[in-house]
Amino acid sequence: MLVNNEHNHVSREGMSTLHTRREAGFTLIEVLAVVIVIGIIAAIALPRFLGVRSDAQEKACKGNLASINVQVEKYYLENGSWPALTTITGNTDYFPDGAPTCPGTGTYSLSTTTHRASCSVHGSL
């Protein structure tokens, strides 16, 4: 604040301009609006993402089952008898990269009647 000595008046030139200009930033309402919009988008996107993930796991499992079935038939053609699942999954001639595993934490088994693989989580082909 500046004081004019001649008339003892206060000059406004030195006072803060709080009342005449607005500070830069966001109001609480603006921040809340953004948070609400983000929440709505997350509520829509999250279930779709989880559904896509489970679909991908099921399709990967079905691909593994098809691969196991092909190797079972290959074993039968080469040896004249149907194998146990551990016979082909443990043999690097049939699965050079190791035995396939279910991405959905299921376990694979082989039917003794149909000689087809199935998964405890995703079923069979």
Phi and psi in degrees as a GROMACS rama.xvg file:
@    title "Ramachandran Plot"
@    xaxis  label "Phi"
@    yaxis  label "Psi"
@TYPE xy
-106.258  139.109  LEU-2
-112.036  129.198  VAL-3
-85.9491  115.268  ASN-4
-68.1034  -29.7722  ASN-5
-66.5302  -44.3298  GLU-6
-116.078  1.69298  HIS-7
57.727  38.3308  ASN-8
-103.979  151.4  HIS-9
-90.1356  129.74  VAL-10
-88.6821  141.848  SER-11
-86.1604  -6.04783  ARG-12
-63.1407  -33.9774  GLU-13
-92.5411  -3.43759  GLY-14
-78.7629  153.673  MET-15
-64.771  147.869  SER-16
-99.1688  38.3956  THR-17
-59.5529  -37.5186  LEU-18
-82.4484  -17.1573  HIS-19
-101.366  -19.123  THR-20
-131.254  152.172  ARG-21
-95.8341  137.427  ARG-22
-70.248  144.661  GLU-23
-72.9559  143.137  ALA-24
146.11  -177.724  GLY-25
-108.971  145.808  PHE-26
-82.5112  164.586  THR-27
-60.4417  -38.5374  LEU-28
-62.9119  -43.0322  ILE-29
-63.6815  -42.8012  GLU-30
-64.4991  -42.8478  VAL-31
-63.2396  -38.8564  LEU-32
-62.6794  -42.6191  ALA-33
-65.2094  -42.9254  VAL-34
-62.267  -40.9287  VAL-35
-65.1028  -42.7998  ILE-36
-63.7244  -43.081  VAL-37
-62.5978  -40.2241  ILE-38
-62.2324  -40.9936  GLY-39
-65.2624  -43.8494  ILE-40
-62.9678  -42.0598  ILE-41
-64.9964  -38.533  ALA-42
-65.3435  -29.5299  ALA-43
-82.6701  -42.4289  ILE-44
-78.4107  -36.4372  ALA-45
-61.0707  -49.0748  LEU-46
-61.9035  -35.8867  PRO-47
-65.6059  -39.9686  ARG-48
-63.9958  -44.2838  PHE-49
-65.953  -35.9436  LEU-50
-66.1976  -39.1862  GLY-51
-65.2201  -39.3765  VAL-52
-63.2703  -46.9362  ARG-53
-66.9127  -35.692  SER-54
-63.3864  -41.8188  ASP-55
-64.8194  -39.9941  ALA-56
-63.9926  -42.1056  GLN-57
-64.5956  -42.1113  GLU-58
-67.0476  -37.6645  LYS-59
-65.156  -39.5761  ALA-60
-64.1972  -43.4518  CYS-61
-62.8107  -37.2654  LYS-62
-63.2769  -40.7137  GLY-63
-62.8286  -42.3307  ASN-64
-62.6844  -40.8017  LEU-65
-63.607  -40.1842  ALA-66
-64.6122  -42.6411  SER-67
-62.8075  -44.0726  ILE-68
-61.1292  -39.9533  ASN-69
-63.1706  -42.623  VAL-70
-70.1334  -32.4403  GLN-71
-63.3871  -44.7756  VAL-72
-66.1888  -38.2348  GLU-73
-61.4172  -44.5179  LYS-74
-60.0603  -43.5546  TYR-75
-61.8535  -43.146  TYR-76
-66.5405  -33.5065  LEU-77
-80.5003  -32.2596  GLU-78
-116.304  -13.7624  ASN-79
78.5217  8.17148  GLY-80
-143.22  157.931  SER-81
-82.7487  136.742  TRP-82
-87.22  163.959  PRO-83
-81.3619  156.65  ALA-84
-59.5776  -40.8074  LEU-85
-67.2762  -23.8494  THR-86
-65.6042  -43.4939  THR-87
-87.9378  -33.492  ILE-88
-71.9205  -24.9392  THR-89
-89.7676  -1.99728  GLY-90
-102.822  122.026  ASN-91
-72.4683  -10.8056  THR-92
-69.5627  -30.0424  ASP-93
-95.9145  -37.9234  TYR-94
-133.035  83.4938  PHE-95
-61.4657  -28.8192  PRO-96
-93.2025  8.38875  ASP-97
101.345  166.087  GLY-98
-66.2367  138.347  ALA-99
-69.3934  147.247  PRO-100
-125.029  149.373  THR-101
-72.3007  128.174  CYS-102
-69.7699  -15.6282  PRO-103
-96.5879  21.5717  GLY-104
65.2831  19.9069  THR-105
-82.6288  172.247  GLY-106
-120.585  147.021  THR-107
-95.0353  144.796  TYR-108
-139.59  163.404  SER-109
-121.719  126.978  LEU-110
-71.3661  136.376  SER-111
-81.3437  -13.8306  THR-112
-97.0454  -44.5145  THR-113
-96.1696  -15.4133  THR-114
58.9335  37.7539  HIS-115
-117.575  143.972  ARG-116
-81.1122  150.554  ALA-117
-143.285  161.288  SER-118
-114.406  142.973  CYS-119
-69.8705  -19.72  SER-120
-101.617  -46.706  VAL-121
-103.407  1.78045  HIS-122
78.8425  -150.523  GLY-123
-119.56  175.375  SER-124
